[in-house]
């Protein structure tokens, strides 16, 4: 399970996906779940913080998983 904690404006939010692959697939849709510029607070994969992700936006997270 991939959990992304992020900010939409001043509001803190969280969204979950079954896997990083599902996140990438949804972000490639004409209307993605998340805007590329949303700031990420934390990324958890199977409950574990993904400290190797050094980016700060949803777009950077997409690029990290879209390889």
FENMOWO-V802727 format. One line per field, one symbol per residue. phi: phi as a letter, one per 20 degrees, with the letter a starting at -180 (. if undefined). A space follows every 10 residues. Layout:
phi->???
This chain:
phi->.ddddbddme efcbbccfbg ffgffffefg cffcfgegee eacdclndge fffdfccfff fgffeec
